[in-house]
Amino acid sequence: MTDSFSTALLAVTLAGFGATTIGAVPSLFLKNLNEKLNNNLLSFASGVMLAATIFSLLIPSIELGKTNGFSKINAILLSIVFLCLG
């Protein structure tokens, strides 16, 4: 590996670790959450995960299916099927 690639890989890894740590810190100090705040935090987290699924998994999967010769509708259907299986 080149030095710049290794540096970039380390930076991205540390950024992900840092963001995860910052996101988890409030849970260490909030022992008694009221139900409404807890529901709001869980709803936000699930929204983030859905966005990650769509933008990082489904859209590239559909594009890959189209470049492999499937029609747009078949690529969409196959992407959804494999998402549900995975």
C-alpha positions, -999 to 999 in steps of 0.1 A, spaced: 0 0 0 11 35 -7 18 59 22 -10 83 12 -35 54 9 -26 42 44 -29 77 58 -63 81 42 -75 47 54 -64 55 90 -81 89 89 -114 75 77 -112 47 103 -105 72 131 -133 95 118 -158 67 119 -146 56 154 -148 92 166 -183 98 152 -195 65 168 -179 74 201 -194 109 201 -228 95 193 -226 69 222 -213 93 249 -248 108 258 -261 73 265 -234 69 292 -246 99 311 -284 97 306 -295 69 329 -332 78 332 -346 89 299 -383 97 297 -402 76 272 -408 104 247 -371 113 244 -361 76 241 -386 71 213 -373 102 195 -337 91 198 -346 56 185 -366 71 156 -337 93 146 -313 63 147 -336 42 126 -340 70 101 -302 73 98 -299 35 92 -326 35 66 -308 64 48 -276 45 49 -293 14 35 -308 33 6 -278 55 -3 -250 31 4 -266 -3 -6 -296 0 -28 -286 27 -53 -252 12 -61 -268 -23 -63 -293 -10 -89 -266 7 -109 -245 -25 -108 -275 -45 -120 -280 -21 -149 -243 -23 -160 -246 -61 -159 -273 -60 -185 -305 -61 -165 -333 -38 -172 -340 -10 -147 -370 -27 -132 -353 -61 -130 -322 -44 -113 -346 -28 -88 -364 -60 -80 -332 -80 -77 -317 -54 -54 -348 -55 -31 -349 -93 -31 -312 -95 -21 -316 -68 5 -344 -87 21 -324 -120 20 -293 -104 34 
